[in-house]
Amino acid sequence: MSASGTSSFFKQVNIMFDRAAVHTPHPTGLLNQIKSCNSVYQVGFPIVRDSGKIEVIRAFRAEHSHHKQPTKGGIRYAAVVNADEVMALAALMTYKCAIVDVPFGGAKGGIAINRHDYSEKELERITRRYTFELARKNFIGPGVDVPAPDYGTGAQEMTWILDTYTSVTDNPLDALACVTGKPVGHGGVRGRVEATGRGVFFGIREACDIEEDMKALGLSKGLKGKRIVVQGLGNVGYHAAKFVEESGAIITGLAEYEGAIYNPDGLKLEDVMVHRLGTGTILDFPGAHNLTRSADALDLPCDILIPAALEGQIRSDNADRVQAKIVAEAANGPITASADKLLSDRGVMIIPDMYLNAGGVTVSYFEWLRNLSHVRLGRMSRRFEAHNARRILQSVEALVDQRLGSPSAMPSQIMPDLAFGASEEDLVNSGLEDTMVGAYQEIRDSARRHKTDLRTGAFVSSIDKIAKGYKQLGIFP
Ligand code: GLU
């Protein structure tokens, strides 16, 4: 059994692919090539624990599609990691990159460890050895395969990967681009940490802004006042919750390993985080009800449910209990193929993972571009833009003076407010917003054209783009 609760997560992804493929004109051979996983590397290597004992670590990297290169996708550290899981997640990366027009094939890696069972030094040894094994087999490199953070990993692991890769490559000039999600001081971009959660927010906001679609669900337009339950307070879940709360939604339920909390009047996210830091648990938060079984949070009454933990959370055995009108898939694969059908048949709107959590890889793309161009985004244009805006404002001021025949007093704050050049973070965030807004329209249009749901619409749009990519390679007629 995999974490998805059925025999194969990869099969689940392919069932959903097949549901969409019937809406496309592509020949079976091409569709089979698109959905198959091109390469899977599985390795076992020994590490010496701090205790002196030797332990064999099992690690994986799957490259799903090479229709574009490099391949791209995160590396997760979790006890349940296996070959099937990384293949499924790599496939989702392929479809995700296509939807947001990021020119990568999909990949995913994982190490089968629970990171809390290892010391910092042990994690460093494991990460470095894993990177070395990938490099030996040509499974990492700026133009080959570019890892990033995922469940259980973050900027620290990316720095170890970068350092190890740099020490073995014969192309040190571009080595910075061998991995994304690095700290800002090591070639990372500002805004990458929040990117996936911010993208989730943009996606939900877009969905809620379409009055016709909200009306069909019996909801009002806009995010303001919507009741939201979030499962998982990791990087993605936390930031998604933070941004939706900032835009006026009400967080009514939060779930973590230790259990879940619920308050129909709303939970203040930052207060919950402070409470968890102090007590080690979200439970017993003042004013909230405790749910000792964390998974029960999925059944709470709400408008929008955001699963932001692992795959296979909503299955055929619990899908009927979901009360949300919208399920926003911040995690990869949180709904199994059978549950997807049950929910869609009931008219629940599912904003699919391959679109909704694409903000991370979108900003990874910006980071990769920055590393290859060896220049900070906006470095050459920022001052120029600021001067330009200043010149325009001064001309307006002069024209107004001329009209009035006397000097007008421009409020002193206007100039600094309007005459600034975009910083790297501004560029990253606006590039991310533009991508998420455009891609939502695209998957919605596709769904409407084919009279189907958003996931199938997203798959169709993605399959068409990948098919085009293969045709450009001249492999298929
Ligand atoms: N792990 C993230 C994802 O599943 C980011 C991947 C990346 O940036 O390459 O989308």
Residues whose N, C-alpha, C, O or C-beta is under 5 A from the ligand:
A	BS01	LIG	K72 G73 G74 V146 A148 P149 D150 N357 G360 V361 S364
